[in-house]
C-alpha cells in the first residue's frame, strides 16, 4: 500500500457516503409522506451509514504511511 492507495481509499469511502445520502433523503421523504413511522424506520439507518462513510477514519496502515512520508 502506498500514498496514492490511501488517497483513493479516502475518496472511495466519501463517494459511497455521498451516494447513500440522497437515497436516504429520498427514502425518508417518500416514507414520511406515505407511512411516517416506517419511513423514518427505514431511512434512519441509511442516514447513519452515510454519516459513517463520510467521517470514516483512515486505516492504521495509511496513518503510518502518511506519517512516514511527512518525516
N, C-alpha and C positions, 0 to 999 in steps of 0.2 A: 504494500500500500504506500502511495506517495502523496505529495501535497495536492496534486490535481484530483486524486481519488477522494480526498477529504472534502474538497470543494464541491465535487459532483454529488457526494453523499448529502451534504447540507442542502444543496439546491433541489435534489430529488425529494427530500423529505418536506421541504417547503412547498414544492409543487403539488405533492399529494394532498397536503393540508389545504392549499388554495383550491384544489379541485373538489374536495369534500365539503368545503364551506358553503358554496352556492347550493349544493344538493341538500344540505341540512336546512338552509334558509327556505328553499322551495318546499321541502317536505314539511317543515314547520308551519309555513303559511297555508299550504293546502290542507294539512291536517288540522290546523286550528280553525279553519273555516268549516270543514266537514264534520269532524269529530274532535273537539278541543282537547279532551284528555288523552286520547290515543295519539293525536298529532304531536303533542309535547312529549309523550312517552317514547315515540319513535325518533323524533328529531333531537332530543337532548343527548343521547349517546353519540350521534353524529357530530354535534357541536363540540362535545368533549374530545372526541377522536381528532377532529380538525385542529382544535387547540393544542393537543399533544403533538401533532405533527409540526405545527407552526413553531412551537417553542422547544422542539426536541433538542436535547443536549448533544454535543459532539461525542463521538465514541472515544474511549480511552486511548486507542491507538492514534486517532487523529490529534488528540491533545498532545501526546508525546511527540508526534512528528512535527507539529506546528511549533512546539516549544523548542525542539532541537534546531529547527531551521532559523528561528529568531536569534539564537545564541551564537 
